[in-house]
């Protein structure tokens, strides 16, 4: 080989080595790409399987819920077996190595992880909570012959506690799944499941608390006396309605009976006024401490209940152990479980008509004395039906769950150790001083001195705004009040004092409570800036607007609210329960770290 040929041979060998390395690299890339495609295809296939199983499981879960509420245990057991099969298959489809690998990828990882969490949640409920719930003898939660069997109730308490712990654990796990980065279909599935779990968690928590608290509350350790008060939704107050009729409830060793009945008007007024929390007095002057009908101008039920108990003690000399508040809408729910009840005098109370009968018809056809007699007779009739009829316990539990969720059943115990057990639950009616999710309160108080609240149709829309540099968020609230009242023909009992001028115009004091640590910035009524009364209560700024709504008219109040520092994009509403349910919508936003 000549000297001139050697460089050519070296360059030729170099090119061959480079081509070999390139072929190996291309082959390696092809192998890796094929593996990734195969893995992606496998994940896609498993995802399709998981989706099919989860859709089936969701449908079965809805069937199971209806069968449990309807008391169809045999069908519920068959549905549960099918649900366990589908939920288990969905869980299996999301556990193999390729799925675990996919959960670590930067693009699809969050979605795959969320699907996995959804499958685990449904499977855990199907195998841990639902079987125990079906085995539990819920008839122990229902009185028979005017008595609640406290021994049976105590026996079932442990099982209900286990069910509730399982459901609450699943609820917490789902709440920890980040939703902002998910694709819309998976985000919606997660939201729907969270809503269902929230409802189930409310039900199991109520059953668990009831099983633990009812024995002492119903006199297991000695006789108890409570005031049962009816909130008259025709004359609105922040917790629901004016405290109207009351009844003494006496309980001993599980046996319950109704004692003395009366009306708040019979308690008179109190001068000097009872001592009030400073914040309540600054907002409402001395009114809650003077008039029994005004104790609940504040939405914080423990304040109202303690005031009413003290007023009752001063007037009658009787000290009660607590206060239970309900409204006619609660009765409509309970009558679904008991069936229609006949009031002495031949007036039937049926679920579909009881609200209209008590809040409207009675005021149109009866005088004041007859109204008091009718309300007392109605309370006794429903009470007797509830304690003496054979009631489906699951239907009854569902009715209680709905009423508690809507804050239509409120209870306050005068015994601090029992009251602490309720904490900030909806049934306690406690206005929390801290928020997990920013909560805006919209509370209504009648300013007409009339009973026109029955005709109001309220709506509330809350929109979460942009993140601010200081870590707070602005929330935009729109509240509308529409009146369905006629322009003539109402009785003096309905029209009352007519403080709005026109007796058919409903004047409503709308109080907006900011989230804890937040503020109310501005308000417009029908697009025009409006004056607001202001104050604070339990770390929330309060702004109150007076809104007059004529018959057939609608008014819109738009308010800008500021949260405390928060990163979350969700918000919640807390509303005064009304005769007609609110129409509401909350528009969330991405969290501030997105």
Secondary structure per residue as TSV (DSSP state, phi and psi in degrees):
chain	resnum	aa	ss	phi	psi
A	1	X	-	360.0	129.9
A	2	X	-	-77.7	163.7
A	3	X	H	-60.3	-33.4
A	4	X	H	-72.5	-22.9
A	5	X	H	-82.5	-23.6
A	6	X	H	-62.6	-46.8
A	7	X	H	-59.8	-35.8
A	8	X	H	-64.2	-43.7
A	9	X	H	-63.3	-40.8
A	10	X	H	-63.1	-42.7
A	11	X	H	-65.1	-35.5
A	12	X	H	-66.2	-45.0
A	13	X	H	-63.7	-38.0
A	14	X	H	-63.0	-42.4
A	15	X	H	-65.1	-39.0
A	16	X	H	-64.1	-40.7
A	17	X	H	-64.1	-41.0
A	18	X	H	-65.0	-40.3
A	19	X	H	-65.1	-37.2
A	20	X	H	-65.0	-44.3
A	21	X	H	-62.8	-39.4
A	22	X	H	-65.0	-42.5
A	23	X	H	-61.6	-42.9
A	24	X	H	-63.2	-40.2
A	25	X	H	-64.8	-44.1
A	26	X	H	-64.1	-41.1
A	27	X	H	-63.2	-41.6
A	28	X	H	-63.0	-43.7
A	29	X	H	-62.4	-39.5
A	30	X	H	-63.7	-42.8
A	31	X	H	-63.6	-47.3
A	32	X	H	-61.5	-45.2
A	33	X	H	-61.1	-41.3
A	34	X	H	-63.6	-41.2
A	35	X	H	-63.1	-42.9
A	36	X	H	-64.0	-42.9
A	37	X	H	-63.7	-42.2
A	38	X	H	-63.6	-42.9
A	39	X	H	-63.7	-45.7
A	40	X	H	-60.8	-41.5
A	41	X	H	-64.8	-39.7
A	42	X	H	-64.8	-42.9
A	43	X	H	-61.4	-41.6
A	44	X	H	-62.0	-41.8
A	45	X	H	-64.8	-45.8
A	46	X	H	-65.6	-36.3
A	47	X	H	-62.5	-41.2
A	48	X	H	-62.6	-42.1
A	49	X	H	-61.7	-47.9
A	50	X	H	-60.0	-42.2
A	51	X	H	-60.7	-45.7
A	52	X	H	-62.1	-43.4
A	53	X	H	-66.5	-39.5
A	54	X	H	-68.0	-38.1
A	55	X	H	-61.8	-45.3
A	56	X	H	-62.1	-42.4
A	57	X	H	-64.3	-39.9
A	58	X	H	-61.9	-43.7
A	59	X	H	-63.7	-41.2
A	60	X	H	-66.5	-36.8
A	61	X	H	-63.4	-39.6
A	62	X	H	-65.3	-41.9
A	63	X	H	-61.1	-43.6
A	64	X	H	-61.6	-42.7
A	65	X	H	-59.2	-46.9
A	66	X	H	-63.4	-38.5
A	67	X	H	-71.0	-36.9
A	68	X	H	-64.3	-47.9
A	69	X	H	-62.7	-37.9
A	70	X	H	-79.4	-4.6
A	71	X	T	77.0	15.5
A	72	X	-	-88.9	79.2
A	73	X	H	-66.2	-40.1
A	74	X	H	-61.0	-49.3
A	75	X	H	-65.6	-36.1
A	76	X	H	-62.1	-38.2
A	77	X	H	-65.7	-39.6
A	78	X	H	-67.4	-40.4
A	79	X	H	-64.8	-39.1
A	80	X	H	-61.2	-42.1
A	81	X	H	-60.8	-43.3
A	82	X	H	-66.7	-39.1
A	83	X	H	-63.1	-43.4
A	84	X	H	-61.7	-38.5
A	85	X	H	-63.9	-48.5
A	86	X	H	-68.6	-42.2
A	87	X	H	-66.0	-39.1
A	88	X	H	-64.4	-39.6
A	89	X	H	-65.1	-39.9
A	90	X	H	-64.6	-39.4
A	91	X	H	-66.0	-42.4
A	92	X	H	-62.3	-39.4
A	93	X	H	-65.8	-17.6
A	94	X	T	-111.8	22.1
A	95	X	-	-118.0	-8.7
A	96	X	S	-74.2	166.8
A	97	X	H	-57.5	-37.7
A	98	X	H	-64.7	-37.1
A	99	X	H	-67.5	-40.1
A	100	X	H	-63.9	-38.2
A	101	X	H	-64.7	-44.0
A	102	X	H	-62.2	-31.8
A	103	X	T	-67.2	-16.7
A	104	X	T	-92.8	-5.0
A	105	X	S	-75.6	148.7
A	106	X	T	-72.6	-22.4
A	107	X	T	-94.6	-56.4
A	108	X	T	-96.3	-3.3
A	109	X	H	-58.2	-45.0
A	110	X	H	-62.7	-40.7
A	111	X	H	-66.0	-44.7
A	112	X	H	-64.2	-39.3
A	113	X	H	-65.1	-39.3
A	114	X	H	-65.4	-41.6
A	115	X	H	-61.2	-42.2
A	116	X	H	-59.2	-44.9
A	117	X	H	-64.6	-38.6
A	118	X	H	-63.8	-44.4
A	119	X	H	-63.1	-43.1
A	120	X	H	-63.1	-42.2
A	121	X	H	-61.4	-48.4
A	122	X	H	-64.9	-39.8
A	123	X	H	-66.4	-41.8
A	124	X	H	-61.4	-43.6
A	125	X	I	-63.8	-41.4
A	126	X	I	-66.4	-28.2
A	127	X	I	-103.9	-21.9
A	128	X	I	-110.9	-50.9
A	129	X	I	-83.2	-52.1
A	130	X	H	-62.3	-42.8
A	131	X	H	-60.8	-42.6
A	132	X	H	-65.5	-39.1
A	133	X	H	-63.6	-38.7
A	134	X	H	-70.7	-31.1
A	135	X	H	-77.4	-23.7
A	136	X	S	-69.5	133.8
A	137	X	-	-83.3	91.2
A	138	X	G	-73.4	-8.8
A	139	X	G	-64.1	-18.7
A	140	X	G	-68.3	-16.1
A	141	X	G	-86.3	-3.1
A	142	X	S	-114.9	131.5
A	143	X	-	-72.0	148.6
A	144	X	B	-131.3	134.1
A	145	X	T	61.1	30.9
A	146	X	T	79.5	9.2
A	147	X	B	-136.4	144.2
A	148	X	-	-101.1	128.3
A	149	X	-	-75.1	98.4
A	150	X	H	-68.3	-31.5
A	151	X	H	-65.9	-46.0
A	152	X	H	-63.8	-38.3
A	153	X	H	-63.7	-41.4
A	154	X	H	-64.7	-38.1
A	155	X	H	-64.9	-37.7
A	156	X	H	-82.3	-12.4
A	157	X	H	-59.9	-41.7
A	158	X	H	-62.8	-40.9
A	159	X	H	-65.5	-42.3
A	160	X	H	-64.7	-34.1
A	161	X	H	-64.9	-42.0
A	162	X	H	-63.7	-43.0
A	163	X	H	-59.6	-47.9
A	164	X	H	-63.6	-40.6
A	165	X	H	-60.6	-42.1
A	166	X	H	-63.5	-45.4
A	167	X	H	-66.7	-43.4
A	168	X	H	-64.7	-36.3
A	169	X	H	-64.4	-45.2
A	170	X	H	-62.4	-41.5
A	171	X	H	-60.2	-43.8
A	172	X	H	-65.5	-40.5
A	173	X	H	-62.0	-43.8
A	174	X	H	-68.2	-35.6
A	175	X	H	-64.2	-25.5
A	176	X	T	-83.0	-7.3
A	177	X	S	-77.2	119.6
A	178	X	-	-64.9	129.3
A	179	X	-	-105.1	-16.9
A	180	X	T	-66.1	-32.2
A	181	X	T	-90.9	-1.7
A	182	X	S	-77.8	151.8
A	183	X	-	-66.1	157.3
A	184	X	H	-59.4	-40.8
A	185	X	H	-64.6	-42.8
A	186	X	H	-72.4	-38.4
A	187	X	H	-60.5	-41.6
A	188	X	H	-66.8	-40.6
A	189	X	H	-61.5	-41.9
A	190	X	H	-64.4	-42.7
A	191	X	H	-62.6	-44.7
A	192	X	H	-62.0	-43.3
A	193	X	H	-66.4	-39.9
A	194	X	H	-59.9	-41.4
A	195	X	H	-61.7	-44.0
A	196	X	H	-64.4	-43.1
A	197	X	H	-65.4	-37.8
A	198	X	H	-59.5	-44.0
A	199	X	H	-65.4	-42.9
A	200	X	H	-64.3	-41.1
A	201	X	H	-63.4	-37.7
A	202	X	H	-63.5	-41.1
A	203	X	H	-65.7	-48.8
A	204	X	H	-69.4	-34.6
A	205	X	H	-65.3	-41.1
A	206	X	H	-64.0	-43.2
A	207	X	H	-65.6	-41.5
A	208	X	H	-64.6	-47.8
A	209	X	H	-63.3	-41.0
A	210	X	H	-61.4	-44.4
A	211	X	H	-65.0	-33.2
A	212	X	H	-83.1	-36.2
A	213	X	H	-92.8	-28.1
A	214	X	H	-60.6	-41.9
A	215	X	H	-53.6	-54.1
A	216	X	H	-67.1	-35.7
A	217	X	H	-65.0	-30.5
A	218	X	T	-99.6	24.3
A	219	X	T	86.4	26.5
A	220	X	T	-64.2	-30.0
A	221	X	T	-111.4	17.5
A	222	X	S	137.2	160.4
A	223	X	-	-64.4	147.4
A	224	X	E	-128.4	153.4
A	225	X	E	-134.0	134.6
A	226	X	E	-131.9	155.8
A	227	X	E	-97.6	122.0
A	228	X	E	-98.2	117.0
A	229	X	E	-116.4	142.3
A	230	X	E	-100.0	125.5
A	231	X	E	-85.4	119.1
A	232	X	E	-84.5	100.5
A	233	X	E	-70.3	-8.9
A	234	X	E	-74.0	-23.3
A	235	X	E	-123.5	95.2
A	236	X	E	-69.4	142.3
A	237	X	E	-134.8	164.8
A	238	X	T	-56.5	-38.7
A	239	X	T	-82.7	-6.4
A	240	X	E	153.8	-74.7
A	241	X	E	-151.3	169.1
A	242	X	E	-56.9	137.1
A	243	X	E	-66.9	111.1
A	244	X	E	-101.5	-101.6
A	245	X	E	-73.9	148.3
A	246	X	E	-130.0	160.8
A	247	X	E	-146.4	143.4
A	248	X	E	-83.7	128.7
A	249	X	E	-110.4	125.1
A	250	X	E	-114.0	133.3
A	251	X	E	-134.7	137.3
A	252	X	E	-152.9	123.4
A	253	X	T	52.5	39.1
A	254	X	T	87.9	-12.9
A	255	X	E	-89.1	130.0
A	256	X	E	-122.6	136.8
A	257	X	E	-141.9	154.6
A	258	X	E	-94.9	131.9
A	259	X	E	-107.1	-134.9
A	260	X	E	-58.7	140.9
A	261	X	E	-122.6	157.4
A	262	X	E	-172.8	-172.4
A	263	X	E	-120.9	155.8
A	264	X	G	-59.8	-31.6
A	265	X	G	-60.4	-31.1
A	266	X	G	-69.5	-16.4
A	267	X	G	-78.6	-12.6
A	268	X	-	74.5	-149.8
A	269	X	B	-131.7	164.5
A	270	X	-	-124.2	117.1
A	271	X	S	-133.4	123.5
A	272	X	S	-69.1	162.1
A	273	X	-	-64.9	148.9
A	274	X	-	-63.7	151.6
A	275	X	-	-65.0	133.9
A	276	X	-	-118.1	154.2
A	277	X	-	-57.7	141.9
A	278	X	H	-56.5	-39.8
A	279	X	H	-66.6	-39.7
A	280	X	H	-64.4	-42.6
A	281	X	H	-66.0	-37.1
A	282	X	H	-65.5	-32.4
A	283	X	H	-82.4	-40.1
A	284	X	H	-124.5	15.7
A	285	X	T	55.3	-145.9
A	286	X	T	-90.8	2.2
A	287	X	H	-52.3	-47.3
A	288	X	H	-63.6	-21.9
A	289	X	H	-91.9	-4.1
A	290	X	H	-106.5	-47.2
A	291	X	B	-111.1	126.9
A	292	X	G	-57.3	-30.4
A	293	X	G	-71.9	-11.2
A	294	X	G	-113.6	8.1
A	295	X	T	-61.9	-25.8
A	296	X	T	-109.4	36.7
A	297	X	S	-64.9	-28.3
A	298	X	S	-88.8	145.5
A	299	X	S	-77.5	-6.3
A	300	X	-	-81.5	98.2
A	301	X	H	-60.2	-39.0
A	302	X	H	-55.1	-35.1
A	303	X	H	-64.5	-47.4
A	304	X	H	-62.8	-45.1
A	305	X	H	-64.3	-43.1
A	306	X	H	-64.2	-39.2
A	307	X	H	-64.1	-45.4
A	308	X	H	-65.8	-39.6
A	309	X	H	-60.7	-43.5
A	310	X	H	-68.5	-38.3
A	311	X	H	-61.6	-42.6
A	312	X	H	-64.5	-40.5
A	313	X	H	-63.1	-45.2
A	314	X	H	-65.9	-34.6
A	315	X	H	-79.0	-40.6
A	316	X	H	-109.4	-16.0
A	317	X	S	79.8	4.5
A	318	X	-	-103.3	129.3
A	319	X	-	-102.7	123.0
A	320	X	-	-99.6	164.2
A	321	X	S	-91.2	-7.5
A	322	X	E	174.9	176.0
A	323	X	E	-131.1	130.3
A	324	X	E	-117.1	125.2
A	325	X	E	-115.0	135.0
A	326	X	E	-136.2	174.2
A	327	X	E	-137.9	171.2
A	328	X	H	-60.7	-25.5
A	329	X	H	-66.4	-36.0
A	330	X	H	-58.9	-43.2
A	331	X	H	-60.1	-37.6
A	332	X	H	-63.3	-35.1
A	333	X	H	-70.8	-43.3
A	334	X	H	-66.7	-34.4
A	335	X	H	-67.9	-17.9
A	336	X	H	-68.3	-28.5
A	337	X	H	-86.9	-36.2
A	338	X	H	-90.4	-23.1
A	339	X	-	85.1	172.4
A	340	X	-	-58.1	147.7
A	341	X	E	-122.2	134.3
A	342	X	E	-94.9	122.2
A	343	X	E	-86.5	139.0
A	344	X	T	-48.9	131.6
A	345	X	T	108.2	-6.1
A	346	X	T	90.2	9.4
A	347	X	E	-91.6	117.3
A	348	X	E	-82.9	141.6
A	349	X	E	-108.8	113.4
A	350	X	-	-116.9	153.9
A	351	X	T	-53.8	-42.2
A	352	X	T	-72.9	-21.8
A	353	X	T	-119.9	-7.1
A	354	X	H	-63.3	-35.9
A	355	X	H	-64.1	-47.5
A	356	X	H	-62.7	-41.3
A	357	X	I	-61.5	-46.2
A	358	X	I	-81.7	-34.4
A	359	X	I	-98.6	-7.8
A	360	X	I	-137.8	-59.8
A	361	X	I	-58.9	-41.1
A	362	X	H	-63.0	-34.2
A	363	X	H	-75.7	-23.0
A	364	X	H	-82.7	-27.4
A	365	X	H	-116.6	-9.7
A	366	X	-	-119.5	149.8
A	367	X	-	-82.8	177.4
A	368	X	H	-61.3	-43.6
A	369	X	H	-63.5	-43.6
A	370	X	H	-65.2	-35.3
A	371	X	H	-61.0	-48.4
A	372	X	H	-59.9	-42.4
A	373	X	H	-65.0	-41.0
A	374	X	H	-66.7	-42.3
A	375	X	H	-63.4	-41.4
A	376	X	H	-64.4	-43.6
A	377	X	H	-65.5	-37.8
A	378	X	H	-64.8	-44.5
A	379	X	H	-60.5	-43.1
A	380	X	H	-64.7	-41.1
A	381	X	H	-64.7	-45.6
A	382	X	H	-67.0	-40.5
A	383	X	H	-59.0	-47.9
A	384	X	H	-62.7	-41.3
A	385	X	H	-63.9	-41.8
A	386	X	H	-64.0	-41.3
A	387	X	H	-89.7	-18.5
A	388	X	H	-115.9	-20.9
A	389	X	S	-80.1	159.3
A	390	X	-	-80.0	110.1
A	391	X	-	-111.8	135.6
A	392	X	-	-65.9	115.6
A	393	X	H	-63.7	-33.4
A	394	X	H	-72.0	-38.0
A	395	X	H	-65.3	-40.5
A	396	X	H	-65.3	-43.0
A	397	X	H	-63.3	-38.7
A	398	X	H	-64.0	-39.9
A	399	X	H	-64.1	-43.8
A	400	X	H	-64.3	-41.0
A	401	X	H	-59.5	-46.1
A	402	X	H	-63.3	-44.1
A	403	X	H	-64.5	-39.7
A	404	X	H	-70.0	-40.5
A	405	X	H	-58.7	-38.5
A	406	X	T	-85.6	5.2
A	407	X	T	59.1	39.2
A	408	X	-	-97.1	-13.4
A	409	X	S	-115.5	119.7
A	410	X	E	-126.5	139.0
A	411	X	E	-137.5	137.2
A	412	X	E	-131.1	129.6
A	413	X	E	-101.5	135.9
A	414	X	S	-74.2	-7.3
A	415	X	S	-96.5	112.6
A	416	X	H	-54.8	-37.6
A	417	X	H	-66.4	-32.6
A	418	X	H	-76.7	-40.4
A	419	X	H	-62.3	-36.2
A	420	X	H	-63.9	-28.9
A	421	X	H	-62.2	-34.7
A	422	X	H	-75.4	-25.2
A	423	X	T	54.9	-132.8
A	424	X	T	-99.7	26.6
A	425	X	-	-65.1	161.0
A	426	X	G	-61.4	-36.0
A	427	X	G	-66.8	-29.1
A	428	X	G	-73.6	-21.8
A	429	X	T	63.2	27.4
A	430	X	-	-83.8	128.7
A	431	X	-	-80.4	106.8
A	432	X	-	-66.1	148.8
A	433	X	S	-92.2	-5.5
A	434	X	S	-131.9	148.6
A	435	X	-	-116.8	136.6
A	436	X	S	-82.1	-46.1
A	437	X	S	-117.1	134.3
A	438	X	-	-51.7	125.8
A	439	X	E	-119.6	127.5
A	440	X	E	-105.7	129.5
A	441	X	E	-99.8	137.5
A	442	X	E	-125.4	107.4
A	443	X	E	-121.1	136.9
A	444	X	E	-113.1	134.0
A	445	X	E	-129.6	132.0
A	446	X	E	-66.4	133.4
A	447	X	-	-116.3	9.1
A	448	X	S	-92.3	-21.1
A	449	X	S	67.1	30.7
A	450	X	S	-134.7	-179.7
A	451	X	S	-116.1	51.1
A	452	X	-	-93.4	-1.6
A	453	X	G	-61.7	-26.1
A	454	X	G	-59.4	-29.3
A	455	X	G	-92.3	-2.4
A	456	X	E	-82.0	139.7
A	457	X	E	-122.0	99.7
A	458	X	E	-93.6	150.1
A	459	X	E	-134.9	154.4
A	460	X	E	-145.2	130.3
A	461	X	E	-126.0	128.3
A	462	X	E	-123.0	127.5
A	463	X	E	-120.9	128.0
A	464	X	E	-81.8	125.2
A	465	X	E	-91.8	-164.0
A	466	X	E	-73.2	160.0
A	467	X	E	-76.7	138.7
A	468	X	-	-100.2	156.8
A	469	X	T	-59.9	-26.9
A	470	X	T	-84.6	6.2
A	471	X	S	89.7	-1.9
A	472	X	-	-95.6	169.9
A	473	X	E	-132.4	146.7
A	474	X	E	-91.3	137.6
A	475	X	E	-116.0	134.9
A	476	X	E	-107.6	120.1
A	477	X	E	-113.3	134.8
A	478	X	E	-127.3	117.9
A	479	X	E	-114.8	128.0
A	480	X	E	-119.5	142.5
A	481	X	E	-122.6	122.3
A	482	X	E	-117.9	134.9
A	483	X	E	-103.7	130.5
A	484	X	-	-102.1	13.1
A	485	X	-	-64.8	145.7
A	486	X	-	-73.3	169.4
A	487	X	S	-89.7	-6.1
A	488	X	S	-163.2	169.0
A	489	X	-	95.6	-2.1
A	490	X	-	-85.5	153.6
A	491	X	-	-80.8	168.0
A	492	X	H	-63.9	-32.4
A	493	X	H	-61.3	-36.6
A	494	X	H	-77.4	-44.6
A	495	X	H	-72.8	-28.0
A	496	X	T	55.7	-135.2
A	497	X	T	-80.9	-17.6
A	498	X	-	57.7	45.6
A	499	X	T	-68.5	-12.3
A	500	X	T	-82.5	-0.8
A	501	X	S	99.5	-77.6
A	502	X	S	-72.4	121.3
A	503	X	T	-63.6	-17.6
A	504	X	T	-95.1	2.5
A	505	X	S	-94.7	127.1
A	506	X	E	-88.8	118.6
A	507	X	E	-97.1	123.3
A	508	X	E	-125.3	129.3
A	509	X	E	-88.2	110.2
A	510	X	E	-98.0	112.3
A	511	X	E	-102.0	123.5
A	512	X	E	-101.1	121.2
A	513	X	E	-103.2	123.3
A	514	X	-	-68.5	164.9
A	515	X	-	-58.7	158.9
A	516	X	T	-56.3	128.1
A	517	X	T	78.6	5.9
A	518	X	-	-102.5	-159.9
A	519	X	E	-154.4	157.3
A	520	X	E	-101.8	122.5
A	521	X	E	-91.8	-51.0
A	522	X	E	-158.5	162.8
A	523	X	E	-146.0	145.9
A	524	X	E	-131.6	135.0
A	525	X	E	-108.7	114.7
A	526	X	T	53.7	40.3
A	527	X	T	85.2	-4.7
A	528	X	E	-111.5	132.5
A	529	X	E	-56.2	133.9
A	530	X	-	-124.8	151.8
A	531	X	-	-74.3	146.3
A	532	X	-	-129.0	134.7
A	533	X	E	-78.3	147.0
A	534	X	E	-138.6	159.2
A	535	X	E	-177.0	-164.8
A	536	X	E	-138.4	153.1
A	537	X	E	-153.7	121.4
A	538	X	T	51.8	53.5
A	539	X	T	66.2	22.1
A	540	X	E	-124.9	133.9
A	541	X	E	-77.2	139.6
A	542	X	E	-120.0	130.2
A	543	X	E	-127.6	130.8
A	544	X	E	-121.4	129.4
A	545	X	E	-116.8	142.1
A	546	X	E	-93.8	121.6
A	547	X	E	-122.1	117.1
A	548	X	E	-98.3	127.8
A	549	X	E	-124.9	116.1
A	550	X	-	-77.2	166.9
A	551	X	T	-59.5	128.1
A	552	X	T	78.4	-0.2
A	553	X	-	-97.1	169.5
A	554	X	E	-140.2	137.2
A	555	X	E	-122.8	147.4
A	556	X	E	-123.5	125.5
A	557	X	E	-110.9	120.2
A	558	X	E	-111.8	127.1
A	559	X	E	-131.5	137.5
A	560	X	E	-102.7	126.4
A	561	X	E	-122.1	146.3
A	562	X	E	-113.5	134.1
A	563	X	-	-85.3	171.1
A	564	X	S	-74.1	-177.6
A	565	X	S	-62.1	126.9
A	566	X	-	-156.1	147.5
A	567	X	-	-102.5	-12.3
A	568	X	-	-77.4	155.5
A	569	X	-	-106.7	8.6
A	570	X	-	-100.2	163.4
A	571	X	-	-152.0	160.7
A	572	X	E	-132.0	158.1
A	573	X	E	-113.7	141.2
A	574	X	E	-122.1	121.0
A	575	X	E	-124.6	150.9
A	576	X	-	-65.5	124.9
A	577	X	-	-62.6	135.4
A	578	X	-	-125.9	169.2
A	579	X	S	-62.1	-41.6
A	580	X	S	-103.7	133.1
A	581	X	-	-63.0	147.4
A	582	X	-	-64.7	149.6
A	583	X	E	-101.7	120.0
A	584	X	E	-131.2	156.9
A	585	X	E	-154.6	134.6
A	586	X	E	-119.9	123.7
A	587	X	E	-102.2	110.0
A	588	X	-	-83.9	177.7
A	589	X	-	-145.8	165.3
A	590	X	-	-61.2	152.4
A	591	X	-	-67.3	161.0
A	592	X	T	-71.5	-13.9
A	593	X	T	-91.8	6.4
A	594	X	-	-85.8	360.0
